[in-house]
Each structure stands twice: as C-alpha cells, then as structure tokens.
Amino acid sequence: MINETLSQALNEQLNFEFYSAHVYLAIAAYCSGESLDGFANFFIVQAEEERFHAMKLYKYLNDRGKRVTLAGMGTPTNEYKSILDAFEHAFDHEKEVTKRIYHLSDLALNDREHATIQFLKWFIDEQVEEEAMFDSIINKLKRIDQDSNAFFMLDNEFAARTFVPPTNA
C-alpha cells in the first residue's frame, strides 16, 4: 500500500512532468522565434513525451487508489543566448528529473513498496536515455559550432522527429 508520503511525492513528480512539458514548449517557442523549425519540432515532441510521462504517473496513482492533485507551475525560461544554451538548459532540467526519480525510488525502497519500485524502473531507464540524448546533441552542437551546413542538417533531422508512445510503457 502506498503511504501518504510516497503518494504525495508521486503527485509532485506528476506535476513536475507537466512543468517539464511547459519548459520544452517554451524552448520550442524560442526556436520558432529564431526560425529554427526543426529544433522547435524537437522540443514540441519532447513536450509531448513529458505529458505522456505525467499521464503514466496519473494512471498509476489512480490504479493504486490514490487521488491525483494538480498544482500550478512556475514560469519557464523563455530566452536563451543560443540553441546550445537552450539544449544545455534542457540537459540540466533532465538531470533534475533524474534526481527526483531517484528520490522517488529511494522512498519506495524504504517503504518496501515493490509495485512502485517496479513502476519507477521504467522512469529510471527513460532518464538514462534522456540524459544520453541531450549529452549527445550538446556534443554535436559544440562540434559543428559555426558550420552552417551541419547546423542546417541537424535542424532538418529534428524536423522529422515524432513522438510514438513506447509499447513497453
């Protein structure tokens, strides 16, 4: 049985996932304002993924008989020095998500809440992928620096990105 501390922490994470979507939409808006439509699409897809994560938590809490409570969210950063700055901000945000997921996992382990431990394993695996993806993109952006052809190719690559909910979720 999920205790109130763990239930509240899962609710907080659900709200943080919605906030994460908000963060990525703000970065998408920055990219659109810079006429970087592929990069904007990348972050729009990222926002969809974060909403999917929030709804995964929503369903889990409901399945476990816990009430979901939604909270307000802060204003995300809307201006960046560069596309690299935007990706570095997103990477830092993902590191914060990882820290929060680890905290949830620690709470579940302490409570011997095995169903929640199993549920959170998916999120832990997801965060490994998220951090690796952002790290890789940042490294590419640093390598291409002022190479406009490479930058254009990366923008086109991101324009083709779509969100497909994982089948193992």
N, C-alpha and C positions, 0 to 999 in steps of 0.2 A: 504494500500500500504506500502510495506516495504521501510523505508528510507535507505539512504546510510550507516549511522552509524550501523544500525541493520544488513544490508546486509553484511557489512564488518566483523562484529563480528561473524555472522553465517559462513562466509568463513573461518575466523580464527579458529573457532571450528572444521569445516570440516578438516582443515589441522592438527589440534591437534589430532583428532581422528586417522588420518593416522599415525601421530607420535606415538600415543599410541600403534598402531599395531606394529610399529617398536620397541618400548620399550619391548613389550611382546615377540617378536621374539628374541630379544637379551637375555632375561631371559630364553627363551626356549633353546637357544644355550648354555648358561651356564649350564642348567640342563642336556642337552645331553652330554656336556663335562664331567659332573660328573657321567655319566651312570645312570641318573635318567630319564628314558624314559617316565614314566607315568607323572612326573612333567613337562617334556618337552612338552608332548602332551597337558597338561592342558593349558600351555601358548600359544601353537600354536592355540588351539581353541579360547583362549582369543583374540589373534591377529585377527582371522577371524571375531570375534564378533565386534571388533573395526573398521575393514574395513566396515562391514555392517552398523555401525553407521555413518561412514563417507559418505557412499553412500546414506543413508537415508537423510542426510543433502544436498547432491548433488542434489538429486531428488527434494527435497523441494525448494531449491533455483531456480532450473530450472522451476519448476511448477509455481513459483511466478514471473517468468520473469527476474530473476537476474542472472548475469554472475558468474560462479564459476571460481575462480582463485586459482591455486595450487602454493604452495610455497615450498621451500626447508625445510629440517628438520635437527635438531641437532643430534649429535651422542649420543645414549642412553648409560647408564651404561652397561658394559659388564662383570664385575667381581663382585662377591659377597662373603661375608665371609662364608655364609651358605645358605641353602634353606630357612631358616627362614628369613634371611636378604633379600633375593630376594622377598619373599612374603610381608615383611614389606615395601620394596621399591614400590612394586606394589600397596599396600594399600594406601601409600602416594600419588602415582600417581592418583589413583581413587578419592581421596579427592580433588586433584587439578581439575580433570574433573568436579566433583560436583560443586566446586566453580565457574568454568567457565559457567556451565549450569545455575546456579542461576543468574549469571551476565546477561546472555542472556535473561533469563526470566524477570529480572528487566527492561532491555531495552525494551522488548516487552510490559510489563505492562505500562511503562511510555509513550510509543507511542500509547497505546490502540490498539495494533496490535493483535487482537483477534485470528486470524488464527495461528499466530506464538505462541501465548500463549498456544493454544490447542496442537499444534505440539510439543512444548517443554515439555508438561506434560508427554509424553511418556518417554523422556530422564530423567526427574526427577524421575519417578518411577523406571526406569532402574538403576539409580545411587544408589537408596536405596538398591536395590537387590545386586548390585556390591559391595558396601561397606560392607553389611552384610555378603556376601560370603567370602570376604577376611578376615574380622574380625574373622569369624568362623574358617577358615583354620589356621590362625595365632594362635588362641587359642588351636586348636588341636595340632599344631606343638610344641607349648610350653609344652603341657601336655605330649606328647609322648617323648619329649626330646631325650634321648639316647636309647629308646626302639626300637631296630632294627626291630622287628616283626611288630609293629604298623606302623613304617615308611614304611616298605615294603608293608603293606596292603594299606596304603594311596597312595603310588606310583602306585599300581595296580588299585586302584579305579580311579585315574586320567587318567590312560591309556585307560579307556573305555569312557572317556568324548568325546562328539561330539558337533558340532555346528549345531543347527537347527534354521533357521530364525524364529522369532516369527510370528505367524499368525495375531496378532493384530497390527503389525508394519505397 
